[in-house]
Amino acid sequence: MADTKNNKCAHRLCSCIAPADSKYCSTYCEAAKDTTDIACGCEHAGCTGSV
C-alpha cells in the first residue's frame, strides 16, 4: 500500500504537497525558504498561497 502521509511543502506560505523525496514543492519554494514573503509564488494551480 502506498504511503498516504501528506507532505506539505516546507515553505511557510505554500499549501502544496511536496514530492516524497523533497521538503519543497518547487525550486521557487526552496529558494524562498529564508525570505519574508507575503504570498507564495510557486504558481501551482491549487496553491492558495497562504498558511
Stockholm file with secondary structure:
# STOCKHOLM 1.0

chainA/1-51         MADTKNNKCAHRLCSCIAPADSKYCSTYCEAAKDTTDIACGCEHAGCTGSV
#=GR chainA/1-51 SS CCCCCCCBCSSTTCCCBCCTTCSCSSHHHHHTTTSCCSSCCCCCTTCCSCC
#=GC SS_cons        CCCCCCCBCSSTTCCCBCCTTCSCSSHHHHHTTTSCCSSCCCCCTTCCSCC
//
